[in-house]
């Protein structure tokens, strides 16, 4: 029985490494070591997963360990705080210092917690508990912060780091959605992209209402749509969408919202595209993405990169510029706009904005510049949210996408216009 459990655990860890760390988080496979004895450091007790800045060739133990950024104890089929989990905690507390790391990770290959190796307190990132594996950049950041302050358990970062963290996790969740989508007969990937962005926006709207202090507890929101019964989740979401379209500024995004509502509830003539069990699963995955407000990345672009085939990328090409271009161009064009000055406010216009890639990246660059210079005042936020950005496009559906994309990156969607209006 013990051998069977060990074999199953090894299989789960292998899948975790290949499907999550390598495929989803882009960590080079040769920089990950699984269940290898580094006796000089941990004796006979093998660390389950190690991630280093250097590749391991079987002989460079010292170089590999010296440049470690993460160490995880993996248990299969256990629950948080049960006997096996507590055993992993005990091992982590012992091994992490020997490996030169101020923190360690415990995972059951589904749920993942990060712990301070000295205090055993759970780590948070920008106020949120870390519940997912991260990219190498984030492991490095956590290691450096805790090396400077070994008692730290709450890690805060700037806008650029928030964006990096959030997009890495967001992409991981998109992989989970892709698994659900395999059983859904979307008309094409354009419909899949709009459906995904629209569904995410439903969760995001509640976050923004809470931050702005406008949430009305008497009304239905994303969080109140949840239910054990899948049919009720579907019905609640449909009612939530209708309320947003009727009562809030979300009516500006009606085109994208309707893609979601019709897909889960039908249009009166056709049955729903997506079954209630899949709706429940999609809801759960997107709910685990939060918080997303203010993350500062092009959400539509991230979804596009995940789901568009070569054909869709060709179709989208007339109004979608790849994100690595928009990011570089925006940083170059706005590098001197590092301080907000009310007397020198300016406008940024994209006369063929497509889905808003240049505008979202420009918003992020200015937000980060003002934060770094200490000039991100309420007036500066008002400028970015309602005065600075203008977008025009010949396609009505693109303007809906741009408005939603700007709203999701932090706002600034007010002045987006179709040439037909």
C-alpha positions as CSV (number, residue, x, y, z in Angstrom):
1,X,0.0,0.0,0.0
2,X,2.8,2.4,0.9
3,X,4.6,1.6,-2.4
4,X,1.4,2.3,-4.4
5,X,0.9,5.6,-2.6
6,X,4.6,6.6,-3.2
7,X,4.2,5.7,-6.9
8,X,1.0,7.8,-7.2
9,X,2.8,10.7,-5.4
10,X,5.7,10.5,-7.9
11,X,3.2,10.6,-10.8
12,X,1.4,13.6,-9.4
13,X,4.8,15.5,-8.8
14,X,5.8,14.6,-12.4
15,X,2.6,16.0,-13.8
16,X,3.0,19.1,-11.6
17,X,6.5,19.7,-12.9
18,X,5.7,19.1,-16.6
19,X,2.2,20.6,-16.9
20,X,2.5,23.5,-14.4
21,X,6.1,24.5,-13.8
22,X,7.4,23.9,-17.3
23,X,4.3,24.2,-19.6
24,X,2.4,27.0,-17.8
25,X,5.0,29.0,-16.0
26,X,7.8,28.5,-18.5
27,X,10.5,27.4,-16.0
28,X,13.2,25.5,-17.9
29,X,13.0,21.8,-17.2
30,X,16.7,21.4,-16.5
31,X,16.5,24.0,-13.8
32,X,14.1,21.8,-11.9
33,X,15.3,18.9,-9.8
34,X,13.0,16.3,-8.4
35,X,13.7,13.9,-5.5
36,X,17.5,14.0,-5.8
37,X,19.8,13.6,-2.8
38,X,22.1,16.6,-2.1
39,X,23.6,14.9,1.0
40,X,26.0,17.7,1.7
41,X,23.1,20.0,2.4
42,X,20.1,17.9,3.6
43,X,21.7,14.5,4.5
44,X,19.6,11.5,3.5
45,X,16.3,13.5,3.4
46,X,15.6,14.4,-0.2
47,X,13.9,17.7,-1.1
48,X,10.9,16.9,-3.4
49,X,11.3,19.8,-5.8
50,X,14.1,22.3,-6.2
51,X,14.2,25.2,-8.7
52,X,17.5,27.1,-9.4
53,X,18.8,29.9,-11.6
54,X,21.2,27.3,-13.1
55,X,20.6,24.0,-14.9
56,X,21.6,20.9,-13.0
57,X,24.0,18.5,-14.9
58,X,24.5,16.0,-12.1
59,X,27.9,17.3,-11.1
60,X,27.4,21.0,-10.3
61,X,25.7,20.5,-6.9
62,X,27.3,23.6,-5.3
63,X,26.5,26.0,-8.2
64,X,22.9,24.6,-8.4
65,X,22.2,24.9,-4.6
66,X,23.9,28.3,-4.3
67,X,21.5,29.7,-6.9
68,X,18.3,28.1,-5.6
69,X,15.2,30.2,-5.7
70,X,12.5,27.8,-4.6
71,X,12.1,24.5,-2.7
72,X,8.9,22.6,-2.3
73,X,7.7,19.6,-0.3
74,X,5.0,17.7,-2.2
75,X,2.4,15.4,-0.7
76,X,-0.3,13.7,-2.8
77,X,-3.9,13.2,-1.7
78,X,-3.6,15.1,1.6
79,X,-5.5,18.0,3.1
80,X,-4.2,21.3,4.4
81,X,-3.1,20.9,8.0
82,X,-3.6,17.1,8.2
83,X,-0.9,14.7,9.3
84,X,1.0,14.6,6.0
85,X,0.8,18.3,5.5
86,X,2.2,18.9,9.0
87,X,5.0,16.5,8.2
88,X,5.8,18.5,5.1
89,X,5.9,21.6,7.2
90,X,8.4,20.0,9.6
91,X,10.6,18.9,6.8
92,X,10.5,22.3,5.2
93,X,11.5,24.1,8.3
94,X,14.5,21.8,8.7
95,X,15.6,21.6,5.0
96,X,15.1,25.2,3.8
97,X,17.9,26.8,6.0
98,X,20.2,24.0,5.0
99,X,19.5,24.8,1.3
100,X,20.1,28.5,1.9
101,X,16.5,29.5,1.4
102,X,14.4,31.7,3.8
103,X,11.1,30.2,2.7
104,X,9.7,27.0,1.4
105,X,6.5,25.7,-0.4
106,X,4.1,22.9,0.6
107,X,1.8,21.5,-2.0
108,X,-0.6,18.5,-2.4
109,X,-0.3,19.0,-6.1
110,X,-3.5,21.0,-6.2
111,X,-3.3,23.5,-3.3
112,X,-0.1,25.3,-2.6
113,X,1.1,27.4,0.4
114,X,4.2,29.4,0.8
115,X,5.8,29.6,4.3
116,X,8.5,31.7,6.0
117,X,11.1,29.1,7.0
118,X,11.9,30.9,10.3
119,X,8.4,31.8,11.6
120,X,6.3,29.2,9.7
121,X,3.8,32.0,8.9
122,X,2.1,31.8,5.5
123,X,3.4,34.4,3.0
124,X,1.2,37.0,1.3
125,X,2.0,38.9,-1.8
126,X,0.4,42.4,-2.0
127,X,-2.0,41.4,0.7
128,X,-3.1,38.2,-0.9
129,X,-2.1,34.6,0.3
130,X,0.1,32.9,-2.3
131,X,-1.9,29.8,-3.4
132,X,-0.1,29.0,-6.7
133,X,3.3,28.2,-8.0
134,X,5.0,31.3,-9.4
135,X,7.5,32.2,-12.1
136,X,11.3,32.3,-11.4
137,X,11.2,36.1,-11.2
138,X,8.7,35.9,-8.4
139,X,10.7,33.2,-6.5
140,X,13.7,35.5,-6.8
141,X,11.8,38.4,-5.5
142,X,10.4,36.5,-2.5
143,X,13.9,35.1,-1.7
144,X,15.5,38.6,-1.8
145,X,12.8,40.2,0.4
146,X,13.0,37.5,3.1
147,X,16.8,37.5,3.0
148,X,16.7,41.2,3.8
149,X,14.1,40.6,6.5
150,X,13.8,37.0,7.8
151,X,10.7,37.8,9.9
152,X,8.8,39.2,6.9
153,X,5.5,37.4,5.9
154,X,3.8,40.2,4.0
155,X,5.5,41.0,0.7
156,X,4.6,44.1,-1.2
157,X,5.7,45.0,-4.8
158,X,5.4,47.8,-7.3
159,X,3.0,48.0,-10.3
160,X,5.4,46.2,-12.7
161,X,5.8,43.3,-10.3
162,X,2.1,43.1,-9.6
163,X,1.6,42.8,-13.4
164,X,4.2,40.0,-13.7
165,X,2.7,38.1,-10.8
166,X,-0.9,38.4,-11.9
167,X,-0.3,37.5,-15.5
168,X,1.7,34.4,-14.6
169,X,-1.2,33.1,-12.5
170,X,-3.8,34.3,-15.0
171,X,-2.0,32.3,-17.7
172,X,-2.0,29.2,-15.5
173,X,-5.7,29.5,-15.0
174,X,-6.3,29.9,-18.7
175,X,-4.6,26.5,-19.1
176,X,-7.2,25.1,-16.7
177,X,-10.0,26.8,-18.7
178,X,-8.6,25.3,-21.9
179,X,-9.2,21.8,-20.5
180,X,-12.9,22.6,-19.9
181,X,-13.3,24.2,-23.3
182,X,-12.2,21.0,-25.1
183,X,-15.8,19.7,-24.5
184,X,-17.5,22.9,-25.7
185,X,-18.3,23.5,-29.4
186,X,-17.5,27.1,-29.7
187,X,-18.2,28.6,-33.1
188,X,-14.6,29.7,-33.4
189,X,-11.8,30.9,-31.2
190,X,-13.0,34.5,-31.5
191,X,-16.2,33.5,-29.7
192,X,-14.0,31.6,-27.1
193,X,-11.9,34.7,-26.5
194,X,-14.8,37.1,-26.1
195,X,-16.6,34.6,-23.8
196,X,-13.5,34.3,-21.6
197,X,-12.9,38.0,-21.3
198,X,-16.6,38.7,-20.6
199,X,-16.8,36.0,-17.9
200,X,-13.7,37.3,-16.2
201,X,-15.1,40.8,-16.3
202,X,-18.1,39.6,-14.2
203,X,-15.8,38.8,-11.3
204,X,-13.7,42.0,-11.9
205,X,-16.8,44.3,-11.7
206,X,-17.4,43.3,-8.0
207,X,-13.8,43.9,-7.1
208,X,-14.0,47.4,-8.6
209,X,-17.3,48.2,-6.8
210,X,-15.7,47.2,-3.5
211,X,-12.6,49.3,-4.0
212,X,-14.7,52.3,-5.1
213,X,-17.0,51.8,-2.1
214,X,-20.0,51.5,-4.3
215,X,-21.0,47.9,-3.6
216,X,-24.7,47.5,-2.6
217,X,-25.1,44.4,-0.4
218,X,-28.8,44.1,-1.3
219,X,-28.0,43.3,-4.9
220,X,-26.6,40.2,-6.7
221,X,-22.9,40.2,-7.4
222,X,-20.3,37.7,-8.6
223,X,-19.7,36.3,-5.1
224,X,-23.4,35.8,-4.5
225,X,-23.8,33.7,-7.7
226,X,-22.0,30.8,-6.1
227,X,-24.0,27.7,-5.1
228,X,-23.5,24.0,-4.6
229,X,-26.1,23.4,-7.3
230,X,-24.7,24.0,-10.8
231,X,-28.1,25.0,-12.3
232,X,-28.4,27.8,-9.7
233,X,-25.0,29.2,-10.5
234,X,-26.0,29.4,-14.2
235,X,-29.3,31.1,-13.4
236,X,-27.6,33.5,-10.9
237,X,-25.0,34.5,-13.4
238,X,-27.6,35.1,-16.1
239,X,-29.5,37.4,-13.7
240,X,-26.3,39.1,-12.7
241,X,-25.4,39.9,-16.3
242,X,-28.9,41.3,-16.9
243,X,-28.6,43.5,-13.8
244,X,-25.3,44.9,-14.9
245,X,-26.6,45.7,-18.3
246,X,-29.7,47.4,-16.9
247,X,-28.4,49.2,-13.8
248,X,-24.7,50.0,-14.2
249,X,-22.1,51.5,-16.5
250,X,-21.4,47.9,-17.5
251,X,-24.1,48.5,-20.3
252,X,-21.1,49.9,-22.2
253,X,-19.8,46.4,-22.5
254,X,-23.1,44.8,-23.4
255,X,-21.8,43.2,-26.7
256,X,-19.3,41.2,-24.8
257,X,-21.6,40.5,-21.9
258,X,-24.2,39.1,-24.2
259,X,-21.7,36.6,-25.6
260,X,-21.5,35.1,-22.0
261,X,-25.2,35.2,-21.3
262,X,-26.3,33.6,-24.5
263,X,-23.6,30.9,-24.2
264,X,-24.8,29.8,-20.8
265,X,-28.5,30.5,-21.1
266,X,-29.4,30.3,-24.8
267,X,-31.2,33.0,-26.8
268,X,-34.8,31.7,-26.8
269,X,-34.4,29.8,-30.0
270,X,-31.2,27.8,-29.4
271,X,-30.2,25.8,-26.4
272,X,-27.2,27.0,-24.3
273,X,-23.9,26.3,-25.8
274,X,-22.4,25.4,-22.4
275,X,-23.8,22.9,-19.9
276,X,-24.5,23.8,-16.3
277,X,-21.7,21.5,-15.0
278,X,-19.1,23.3,-17.3
279,X,-20.5,26.7,-16.2
280,X,-19.9,25.7,-12.6
281,X,-16.4,24.6,-13.4
282,X,-15.6,27.8,-15.3
283,X,-17.0,29.9,-12.5
284,X,-14.7,28.1,-10.0
285,X,-11.6,28.6,-12.1
286,X,-12.2,32.3,-12.7
287,X,-13.2,32.8,-9.0
288,X,-9.7,31.5,-8.1
289,X,-8.0,34.1,-10.3
290,X,-8.9,37.1,-8.1
291,X,-7.9,39.7,-7.2
292,X,-7.5,41.1,-10.7
293,X,-8.2,44.8,-10.3
294,X,-5.3,47.1,-11.0
295,X,-3.0,44.3,-12.2
296,X,-1.9,46.3,-15.1
297,X,-1.7,43.9,-18.0
298,X,-3.6,43.5,-21.3
299,X,-6.1,40.9,-20.3
300,X,-7.6,40.6,-23.7
301,X,-4.1,40.1,-25.1
302,X,-3.3,37.3,-22.6
303,X,-6.5,35.5,-23.6
304,X,-5.8,36.0,-27.3
305,X,-2.3,34.6,-27.0
306,X,-3.7,31.5,-25.2
307,X,-6.7,30.7,-27.4
308,X,-6.2,32.2,-30.9
309,X,-5.2,29.7,-33.6
310,X,-3.0,30.7,-36.5
311,X,-6.1,31.5,-38.5
312,X,-7.6,33.7,-35.8
313,X,-4.3,35.4,-35.3
314,X,-4.3,36.2,-39.0
315,X,-7.9,37.4,-38.8
316,X,-7.2,39.5,-35.7
317,X,-4.0,40.8,-37.2
318,X,-5.6,43.8,-38.8
319,X,-6.4,45.2,-35.4
320,X,-4.3,43.3,-32.8
321,X,-0.6,44.2,-32.3
322,X,1.4,41.6,-30.4
323,X,1.9,42.6,-26.7
324,X,5.7,42.6,-26.6
325,X,5.6,45.3,-29.3
326,X,3.0,47.5,-27.6
327,X,4.9,47.2,-24.2
328,X,8.2,48.3,-25.7
329,X,6.8,51.1,-27.8
330,X,4.8,52.5,-24.9
331,X,7.8,52.5,-22.6
332,X,9.9,54.3,-25.2
333,X,7.3,56.9,-26.0
334,X,6.4,57.7,-22.4
335,X,9.9,57.3,-20.8
336,X,10.1,61.1,-20.1
337,X,6.5,61.3,-18.7
338,X,7.7,60.2,-15.3
339,X,6.1,62.9,-13.1
340,X,2.4,63.9,-13.1
341,X,2.0,67.7,-13.5
342,X,-1.6,69.0,-13.5
343,X,-0.5,72.0,-15.6
344,X,1.0,69.7,-18.3
345,X,-1.8,67.2,-18.8
346,X,-1.8,65.6,-22.2
347,X,-3.8,63.2,-24.3
348,X,-2.9,59.8,-25.9
349,X,-4.9,58.8,-28.9
350,X,-4.9,55.6,-31.0
351,X,-6.8,56.3,-34.2
352,X,-7.0,52.5,-35.0
353,X,-7.1,51.1,-31.5
354,X,-8.4,47.6,-32.3
355,X,-8.7,45.9,-28.9
356,X,-6.7,48.6,-27.1
357,X,-3.3,47.0,-26.7
358,X,-1.3,50.3,-27.0
359,X,-3.7,52.1,-24.7
360,X,-3.6,49.5,-22.0
361,X,0.2,49.3,-22.1
362,X,0.4,53.1,-22.0
363,X,-1.9,53.2,-19.0
364,X,0.3,50.7,-17.2
365,X,3.5,52.6,-18.0
366,X,2.2,56.0,-16.8
367,X,0.7,54.4,-13.7
368,X,4.1,52.8,-12.9
369,X,6.0,56.0,-13.7
370,X,3.8,58.2,-11.4
371,X,4.0,55.6,-8.6
372,X,7.8,55.5,-8.8
373,X,8.1,59.3,-8.7
374,X,5.7,59.6,-5.8
375,X,3.2,61.7,-7.9
376,X,0.4,59.2,-8.1
377,X,-2.1,61.5,-6.4
378,X,-5.9,61.4,-6.6
379,X,-5.7,64.0,-9.3
380,X,-3.2,61.8,-11.2
381,X,-5.6,58.8,-11.0
382,X,-8.5,61.0,-12.2
383,X,-6.3,62.1,-15.2
384,X,-5.5,58.5,-16.1
385,X,-9.0,57.2,-15.5
386,X,-11.1,59.8,-17.3
387,X,-9.0,62.4,-19.3
388,X,-5.9,60.9,-20.9
389,X,-6.9,58.1,-23.2
390,X,-8.8,58.2,-26.5
391,X,-9.4,55.4,-28.9
392,X,-11.1,55.2,-32.3
393,X,-11.9,52.1,-34.5
394,X,-14.0,51.3,-37.5
395,X,-15.5,48.2,-35.8
396,X,-18.1,48.5,-33.1
397,X,-17.2,45.2,-31.6
398,X,-13.5,46.3,-31.2
399,X,-14.6,49.4,-29.3
400,X,-16.5,47.1,-26.9
401,X,-13.4,45.0,-26.5
402,X,-11.2,48.1,-26.0
403,X,-13.5,49.6,-23.4
404,X,-13.6,46.4,-21.4
405,X,-9.8,45.9,-21.8
406,X,-9.1,49.4,-20.4
407,X,-11.6,48.9,-17.6
408,X,-9.9,45.7,-16.6
409,X,-6.4,47.2,-16.7
410,X,-7.4,49.9,-14.3
411,X,-9.9,52.2,-16.2
412,X,-9.4,54.9,-18.8
413,X,-12.2,53.5,-21.0
414,X,-14.3,56.7,-21.1
415,X,-13.3,58.1,-24.5
416,X,-13.5,55.1,-26.9
417,X,-15.4,55.7,-30.1
418,X,-16.5,53.8,-33.2
419,X,-16.1,55.8,-36.5
420,X,-19.8,55.0,-37.2
421,X,-20.9,57.2,-34.2
